[in-house]
């Protein structure tokens, strides 16, 4: 019976892959005092100057609710922008309707002249 002689294979070394490492995120806990914290007896609280944020509150008497209002400059800017955008939209709508009304007969006439006439048999 015939036999096949297979040569010996070369030794292949295994590759050593190191295990992955990761930097685990961490945080420093923030110390928040309790909401009912008071100064000890005999100690005066420091006087701090309150900075005006520019936001006024308007009280609605029926539902007894305070509504914050921004500064006057912000209100003026917002209202001016709203008025200008509405005026521009209304003007553009009127102009577009006028252009459609004026161009419709012209386009119909041009379409009839350019389109091939149907042949009657």
NUZAGU-309824 format. One record per atom (N, C-alpha, C, O): residue number from 1; atom name; x negated, y negated, z. Coordinates in steps of 0.05 Angstrom, whole numbers, plus 5000, padded with zeros to 4 digits. Layout:
BEGIN
NUM; CA; X; Y; Z
...
END
This chain:
BEGIN
1; N; 4983; 5023; 5000
1; CA; 5000; 5000; 5000
1; C; 4982; 4975; 5000
1; O; 4963; 4974; 5015
2; N; 4989; 4956; 4983
2; CA; 4972; 4932; 4982
2; C; 4976; 4915; 5007
2; O; 4998; 4915; 5019
3; N; 4956; 4901; 5015
3; CA; 4958; 4883; 5038
3; C; 4947; 4856; 5030
3; O; 4929; 4853; 5013
4; N; 4957; 4836; 5043
4; CA; 4948; 4809; 5039
4; C; 4932; 4800; 5063
4; O; 4940; 4803; 5086
5; N; 4909; 4790; 5057
5; CA; 4892; 4780; 5079
5; C; 4897; 4750; 5082
5; O; 4891; 4734; 5064
6; N; 4908; 4743; 5104
6; CA; 4914; 4715; 5110
6; C; 4891; 4703; 5126
6; O; 4884; 4714; 5147
7; N; 4880; 4681; 5117
7; CA; 4858; 4669; 5132
7; C; 4869; 4658; 5159
7; O; 4892; 4651; 5161
8; N; 4851; 4657; 5178
8; CA; 4858; 4646; 5204
8; C; 4862; 4616; 5201
8; O; 4847; 4602; 5188
9; N; 4882; 4606; 5215
9; CA; 4888; 4577; 5213
9; C; 4870; 4561; 5231
9; O; 4858; 4571; 5250
10; N; 4868; 4536; 5224
10; CA; 4851; 4518; 5241
10; C; 4867; 4511; 5266
10; O; 4891; 4509; 5266
11; N; 4852; 4507; 5287
11; CA; 4865; 4500; 5312
11; C; 4872; 4470; 5311
11; O; 4855; 4453; 5307
12; N; 4897; 4465; 5316
12; CA; 4907; 4437; 5317
12; C; 4911; 4429; 5346
12; O; 4925; 4442; 5361
13; N; 4897; 4407; 5353
13; CA; 4900; 4398; 5381
13; C; 4926; 4383; 5384
13; O; 4935; 4369; 5366
14; N; 4938; 4387; 5407
14; CA; 4963; 4373; 5412
14; C; 4957; 4344; 5420
14; O; 4937; 4338; 5433
15; N; 4975; 4327; 5412
15; CA; 4971; 4298; 5418
15; C; 4984; 4292; 5445
15; O; 5006; 4301; 5451
16; N; 4969; 4278; 5461
16; CA; 4980; 4270; 5487
16; C; 4992; 4242; 5485
16; O; 4978; 4222; 5479
17; N; 5018; 4240; 5489
17; CA; 5032; 4215; 5488
17; C; 5038; 4206; 5516
17; O; 5051; 4221; 5531
18; N; 5028; 4183; 5524
18; CA; 5033; 4174; 5552
18; C; 5063; 4167; 5555
18; O; 5077; 4159; 5536
19; N; 5073; 4170; 5579
19; CA; 5100; 4163; 5585
19; C; 5104; 4133; 5583
19; O; 5086; 4117; 5591
20; N; 5127; 4124; 5573
20; CA; 5132; 4095; 5572
20; C; 5135; 4083; 5599
20; O; 5144; 4096; 5618
21; N; 5127; 4058; 5601
21; CA; 5131; 4043; 5626
21; C; 5148; 4018; 5619
21; O; 5149; 4009; 5597
22; N; 5162; 4009; 5639
22; CA; 5179; 3985; 5636
22; C; 5176; 3967; 5660
22; O; 5173; 3977; 5682
23; N; 5178; 3942; 5655
23; CA; 5179; 3922; 5677
23; C; 5208; 3920; 5685
23; O; 5225; 3910; 5670
24; N; 5214; 3928; 5709
24; CA; 5242; 3927; 5719
24; C; 5248; 3898; 5727
24; O; 5233; 3887; 5743
25; N; 5269; 3886; 5716
25; CA; 5276; 3859; 5723
25; C; 5284; 3857; 5753
25; O; 5295; 3876; 5764
26; N; 5279; 3834; 5764
26; CA; 5286; 3830; 5792
26; C; 5295; 3801; 5795
26; O; 5290; 3784; 5777
27; N; 5308; 3795; 5816
27; CA; 5316; 3768; 5821
27; C; 5311; 3762; 5851
27; O; 5311; 3779; 5868
28; N; 5308; 3736; 5856
28; CA; 5306; 3728; 5883
28; C; 5334; 3720; 5892
28; O; 5346; 3702; 5880
29; N; 5344; 3732; 5913
29; CA; 5372; 3725; 5921
29; C; 5373; 3696; 5930
29; O; 5355; 3686; 5944
30; N; 5395; 3682; 5922
30; CA; 5398; 3655; 5930
30; C; 5415; 3653; 5956
30; O; 5436; 3666; 5958
31; N; 5405; 3638; 5974
31; CA; 5418; 3636; 6000
31; C; 5440; 3614; 5997
31; O; 5434; 3591; 5992
32; N; 5465; 3622; 6001
32; CA; 5487; 3603; 6000
32; C; 5499; 3602; 6028
32; O; 5508; 3622; 6039
33; N; 5501; 3578; 6039
33; CA; 5513; 3575; 6066
33; C; 5543; 3580; 6064
33; O; 5555; 3576; 6044
34; N; 5554; 3589; 6086
34; CA; 5583; 3594; 6086
34; C; 5598; 3567; 6084
34; O; 5587; 3546; 6090
35; N; 5623; 3569; 6074
35; CA; 5638; 3544; 6069
35; C; 5647; 3530; 6095
35; O; 5653; 3506; 6094
36; N; 5648; 3545; 6117
36; CA; 5657; 3533; 6142
36; C; 5634; 3525; 6160
36; O; 5637; 3523; 6184
37; N; 5610; 3522; 6148
37; CA; 5586; 3515; 6164
37; C; 5588; 3486; 6174
37; O; 5595; 3468; 6159
38; N; 5584; 3482; 6200
38; CA; 5585; 3456; 6212
38; C; 5559; 3451; 6227
38; O; 5544; 3470; 6234
39; N; 5553; 3425; 6231
39; CA; 5529; 3418; 6246
39; C; 5533; 3425; 6275
39; O; 5555; 3424; 6285
40; N; 5511; 3431; 6289
40; CA; 5514; 3437; 6318
40; C; 5523; 3413; 6333
40; O; 5521; 3390; 6324
41; N; 5532; 3417; 6357
41; CA; 5541; 3395; 6374
41; C; 5518; 3376; 6381
41; O; 5496; 3386; 6387
42; N; 5522; 3351; 6379
42; CA; 5502; 3331; 6386
42; C; 5485; 3323; 6362
42; O; 5467; 3306; 6366
43; N; 5488; 3335; 6340
43; CA; 5472; 3328; 6316
43; C; 5489; 3312; 6297
43; O; 5511; 3320; 6290
44; N; 5478; 3290; 6288
44; CA; 5492; 3273; 6269
44; C; 5486; 3282; 6240
44; O; 5463; 3289; 6234
45; N; 5506; 3283; 6223
45; CA; 5502; 3291; 6196
45; C; 5488; 3268; 6180
45; O; 5493; 3245; 6186
46; N; 5472; 3275; 6161
46; CA; 5459; 3255; 6145
46; C; 5479; 3241; 6127
46; O; 5497; 3254; 6116
47; N; 5476; 3215; 6124
47; CA; 5493; 3200; 6106
47; C; 5483; 3202; 6078
47; O; 5459; 3195; 6073
48; N; 5499; 3211; 6060
48; CA; 5490; 3213; 6032
48; C; 5507; 3194; 6015
48; O; 5531; 3190; 6020
49; N; 5494; 3183; 5996
49; CA; 5508; 3165; 5977
49; C; 5522; 3182; 5956
49; O; 5509; 3197; 5942
50; N; 5548; 3179; 5954
50; CA; 5563; 3194; 5934
50; C; 5560; 3179; 5907
50; O; 5566; 3155; 5905
51; N; 5552; 3194; 5887
51; CA; 5549; 3182; 5860
51; C; 5576; 3183; 5846
51; O; 5589; 3204; 5845
52; N; 5583; 3160; 5834
52; CA; 5609; 3159; 5820
52; C; 5605; 3175; 5794
52; O; 5588; 3168; 5777
53; N; 5622; 3195; 5789
53; CA; 5620; 3211; 5765
53; C; 5634; 3198; 5742
53; O; 5630; 3206; 5719
54; N; 5650; 3178; 5746
54; CA; 5664; 3164; 5725
54; C; 5690; 3177; 5718
54; O; 5704; 3168; 5700
55; N; 5697; 3198; 5732
55; CA; 5723; 3211; 5727
55; C; 5743; 3202; 5748
55; O; 5739; 3204; 5772
56; N; 5765; 3191; 5737
56; CA; 5786; 3182; 5755
56; C; 5807; 3203; 5757
56; O; 5811; 3219; 5738
57; N; 5822; 3204; 5778
57; CA; 5844; 3223; 5781
57; C; 5870; 3207; 5782
57; O; 5872; 3187; 5796
58; N; 5889; 3217; 5767
58; CA; 5916; 3205; 5767
58; C; 5935; 3225; 5779
58; O; 5936; 3248; 5771
59; N; 5950; 3216; 5799
59; CA; 5968; 3234; 5813
59; C; 5995; 3234; 5799
59; O; 6007; 3212; 5795
60; N; 6006; 3257; 5792
60; CA; 6032; 3260; 5780
60; C; 6051; 3265; 5804
60; O; 6050; 3286; 5816
61; N; 6069; 3245; 5810
61; CA; 6084; 3248; 5835
61; C; 6105; 3270; 5835
61; O; 6111; 3280; 5856
62; N; 6116; 3277; 5812
62; CA; 6138; 3297; 5812
62; C; 6127; 3324; 5820
62; O; 6140; 3338; 5836
63; N; 6104; 3332; 5810
63; CA; 6093; 3358; 5817
63; C; 6070; 3356; 5836
63; O; 6059; 3377; 5844
64; N; 6063; 3332; 5845
64; CA; 6042; 3327; 5864
64; C; 6016; 3341; 5854
64; O; 6005; 3358; 5868
65; N; 6007; 3333; 5830
65; CA; 5983; 3345; 5818
65; C; 5965; 3323; 5809
65; O; 5974; 3304; 5796
66; N; 5939; 3326; 5814
66; CA; 5919; 3306; 5805
66; C; 5908; 3314; 5778
66; O; 5899; 3337; 5774
67; N; 5909; 3296; 5759
67; CA; 5899; 3301; 5732
67; C; 5874; 3284; 5729
67; O; 5875; 3259; 5732
68; N; 5851; 3296; 5722
68; CA; 5827; 3280; 5718
68; C; 5828; 3265; 5691
68; O; 5836; 3277; 5671
69; N; 5819; 3240; 5691
69; CA; 5817; 3224; 5667
69; C; 5788; 3217; 5663
69; O; 5775; 3209; 5682
70; N; 5778; 3220; 5638
70; CA; 5750; 3212; 5633
70; C; 5746; 3182; 5632
70; O; 5765; 3167; 5636
71; N; 5722; 3174; 5628
71; CA; 5715; 3145; 5627
71; C; 5730; 3132; 5604
71; O; 5739; 3145; 5585
72; N; 5732; 3105; 5605
72; CA; 5746; 3090; 5584
72; C; 5733; 3093; 5557
72; O; 5746; 3095; 5537
73; N; 5706; 3094; 5557
73; CA; 5692; 3096; 5531
73; C; 5699; 3122; 5517
73; O; 5702; 3122; 5492
74; N; 5701; 3144; 5532
74; CA; 5708; 3170; 5520
74; C; 5737; 3169; 5510
74; O; 5742; 3180; 5488
75; N; 5755; 3157; 5525
75; CA; 5783; 3156; 5516
75; C; 5785; 3139; 5491
75; O; 5800; 3147; 5472
76; N; 5771; 3117; 5489
76; CA; 5772; 3100; 5466
76; C; 5761; 3114; 5441
76; O; 5773; 3113; 5420
77; N; 5739; 3128; 5445
77; CA; 5727; 3143; 5423
77; C; 5745; 3165; 5412
77; O; 5749; 3168; 5388
78; N; 5757; 3180; 5431
78; CA; 5775; 3202; 5423
78; C; 5800; 3191; 5409
78; O; 5808; 3203; 5388
79; N; 5812; 3170; 5419
79; CA; 5836; 3160; 5406
79; C; 5830; 3147; 5379
79; O; 5846; 3150; 5361
80; N; 5808; 3133; 5377
80; CA; 5800; 3122; 5351
80; C; 5796; 3144; 5330
80; O; 5805; 3141; 5307
81; N; 5782; 3165; 5338
81; CA; 5777; 3187; 5320
81; C; 5803; 3200; 5311
81; O; 5806; 3207; 5288
82; N; 5822; 3203; 5330
82; CA; 5848; 3216; 5323
82; C; 5863; 3198; 5303
82; O; 5875; 3208; 5284
83; N; 5864; 3172; 5308
83; CA; 5878; 3154; 5290
83; C; 5866; 3154; 5262
83; O; 5881; 3155; 5242
84; N; 5840; 3153; 5261
84; CA; 5827; 3152; 5234
84; C; 5831; 3178; 5219
84; O; 5836; 3178; 5195
85; N; 5830; 3201; 5233
85; CA; 5834; 3227; 5219
85; C; 5862; 3230; 5209
85; O; 5867; 3240; 5187
86; N; 5882; 3221; 5225
86; CA; 5910; 3223; 5216
86; C; 5915; 3204; 5192
86; O; 5928; 3211; 5173
87; N; 5904; 3180; 5193
87; CA; 5907; 3161; 5171
87; C; 5894; 3172; 5146
87; O; 5905; 3169; 5124
88; N; 5870; 3183; 5148
88; CA; 5857; 3195; 5125
88; C; 5872; 3218; 5113
88; O; 5874; 3221; 5089
89; N; 5884; 3235; 5130
89; CA; 5899; 3257; 5120
89; C; 5924; 3248; 5106
89; O; 5931; 3258; 5084
90; N; 5939; 3229; 5117
90; CA; 5963; 3219; 5104
90; C; 5957; 3205; 5078
90; O; 5972; 3208; 5058
91; N; 5935; 3190; 5077
91; CA; 5927; 3176; 5052
91; C; 5920; 3196; 5031
91; O; 5928; 3194; 5008
92; N; 5904; 3217; 5038
92; CA; 5896; 3237; 5019
92; C; 5920; 3253; 5008
92; O; 5921; 3259; 4985
93; N; 5939; 3259; 5025
93; CA; 5963; 3273; 5017
93; C; 5979; 3257; 4997
93; O; 5988; 3267; 4976
94; N; 5983; 3231; 5003
94; CA; 5998; 3214; 4984
94; C; 5983; 3211; 4957
94; O; 5996; 3212; 4936
95; N; 5957; 3208; 4958
95; CA; 5942; 3205; 4933
95; C; 5943; 3231; 4917
95; O; 5945; 3230; 4893
96; N; 5941; 3254; 4930
96; CA; 5942; 3279; 4916
96; C; 5969; 3284; 4903
96; O; 5971; 3293; 4880
97; N; 5991; 3277; 4917
97; CA; 6017; 3280; 4905
97; C; 6020; 3262; 4881
97; O; 6032; 3270; 4861
98; N; 6010; 3237; 4882
98; CA; 6011; 3219; 4859
98; C; 5996; 3230; 4835
98; O; 6005; 3229; 4813
99; N; 5972; 3241; 4841
99; CA; 5955; 3252; 4819
99; C; 5969; 3276; 4806
99; O; 5969; 3279; 4782
100; N; 5982; 3293; 4822
100; CA; 5996; 3316; 4812
100; C; 6019; 3307; 4794
100; O; 6023; 3318; 4772
101; N; 6034; 3287; 4803
101; CA; 6057; 3277; 4788
101; C; 6047; 3265; 4761
101; O; 6060; 3268; 4741
102; N; 6025; 3250; 4762
102; CA; 6015; 3237; 4738
102; C; 6002; 3257; 4719
102; O; 6005; 3253; 4694
103; N; 5989; 3277; 4728
103; CA; 5974; 3295; 4711
103; C; 5990; 3318; 4700
103; O; 5982; 3331; 4681
104; N; 6013; 3324; 4712
104; CA; 6028; 3348; 4704
104; C; 6037; 3346; 4675
104; O; 6033; 3366; 4660
105; N; 6049; 3324; 4666
105; CA; 6057; 3322; 4637
105; C; 6033; 3324; 4618
105; O; 6035; 3335; 4597
106; N; 6011; 3311; 4626
106; CA; 5987; 3311; 4609
106; C; 5976; 3339; 4606
106; O; 5970; 3348; 4584
107; N; 5975; 3354; 4628
107; CA; 5965; 3381; 4627
107; C; 5983; 3400; 4612
107; O; 5974; 3418; 4597
108; N; 6010; 3396; 4614
108; CA; 6029; 3412; 4599
108; C; 6025; 3408; 4569
108; O; 6025; 3427; 4554
109; N; 6022; 3383; 4561
109; CA; 6019; 3376; 4533
109; C; 5993; 3388; 4522
109; O; 5993; 3400; 4500
110; N; 5972; 3386; 4537
110; CA; 5946; 3397; 4529
110; C; 5947; 3427; 4527
110; O; 5936; 3439; 4509
111; N; 5961; 3440; 4545
111; CA; 5964; 3469; 4545
111; C; 5979; 3479; 4521
111; O; 5972; 3499; 4508
112; N; 6000; 3464; 4514
112; CA; 6016; 3472; 4490
112; C; 6000; 3469; 4465
112; O; 6002; 3485; 4446
113; N; 5983; 3448; 4463
113; CA; 5967; 3444; 4439
113; C; 5944; 3464; 4437
113; O; 5938; 3473; 4415
114; N; 5933; 3472; 4459
114; CA; 5910; 3490; 4459
114; C; 5918; 3519; 4457
114; O; 5903; 3536; 4447
115; N; 5941; 3526; 4467
115; CA; 5949; 3554; 4468
115; C; 5958; 3563; 4440
115; O; 5970; 3547; 4425
116; N; 5952; 3588; 4432
116; CA; 5960; 3597; 4405
116; C; 5991; 3599; 4404
116; O; 6004; 3607; 4422
117; N; 6001; 3590; 4381
117; CA; 6030; 3590; 4378
117; C; 6039; 3619; 4372
117; O; 6026; 3634; 4358
118; N; 6061; 3626; 4384
118; CA; 6072; 3653; 4379
118; C; 6082; 3655; 4351
118; O; 6097; 3638; 4341
119; N; 6075; 3676; 4337
119; CA; 6084; 3680; 4310
119; C; 6110; 3695; 4310
119; O; 6113; 3716; 4323
120; N; 6129; 3685; 4295
120; CA; 6155; 3698; 4293
120; C; 6154; 3716; 4269
120; O; 6147; 3707; 4247
121; N; 6163; 3740; 4272
121; CA; 6163; 3759; 4250
121; C; 6190; 3761; 4237
121; O; 6193; 3777; 4218
END
